[in-house]
């Protein structure tokens, strides 16, 4: 975790929804700002905290070891293919670094 929200998420378990995405090795992108974003921690409730979101699992040696999550709180922000590729690249890079 990095950025200003780091303290908010530190020492908390991940949500069941995020864990399922990671286990299934799937990516998630909220569509057109209409979907409710995936909760990050178990303490998150179902209220809409993030306007749009991209989640991409970090895979190392065939196992999911984490995920890269990019989110926006601004109402006008949409995750485009550019943001999806950035998150995918970051997850791939981190996964390959863990294999070394």
Secondary structure in CASP SS format (residue, H / E / C, confidence):
PFRMAT SS
TARGET T0000
AUTHOR 0000-0000-0000
METHOD secondary structure of the structure
MODEL  1
X C 1.00
X C 1.00
X C 1.00
X C 1.00
X C 1.00
X H 1.00
X H 1.00
X H 1.00
X H 1.00
X C 1.00
X C 1.00
X C 1.00
X C 1.00
X E 1.00
X C 1.00
X H 1.00
X H 1.00
X H 1.00
X H 1.00
X H 1.00
X H 1.00
X H 1.00
X H 1.00
X C 1.00
X C 1.00
X C 1.00
X C 1.00
X E 1.00
X E 1.00
X C 1.00
X C 1.00
X C 1.00
X C 1.00
X C 1.00
X C 1.00
X C 1.00
X C 1.00
X C 1.00
X C 1.00
X C 1.00
X E 1.00
X C 1.00
X C 1.00
X C 1.00
X C 1.00
X C 1.00
X C 1.00
X C 1.00
X C 1.00
X C 1.00
X C 1.00
X E 1.00
X E 1.00
X E 1.00
X E 1.00
X E 1.00
X E 1.00
X E 1.00
X E 1.00
X E 1.00
X C 1.00
X C 1.00
X E 1.00
X E 1.00
X E 1.00
X E 1.00
X E 1.00
X E 1.00
X E 1.00
X E 1.00
X E 1.00
X E 1.00
X C 1.00
X C 1.00
X C 1.00
X C 1.00
X C 1.00
X C 1.00
X C 1.00
X C 1.00
X H 1.00
X H 1.00
X H 1.00
X H 1.00
X H 1.00
X H 1.00
X H 1.00
X H 1.00
X H 1.00
X H 1.00
X H 1.00
X H 1.00
X H 1.00
X H 1.00
X H 1.00
X H 1.00
X H 1.00
X H 1.00
X H 1.00
X C 1.00
END
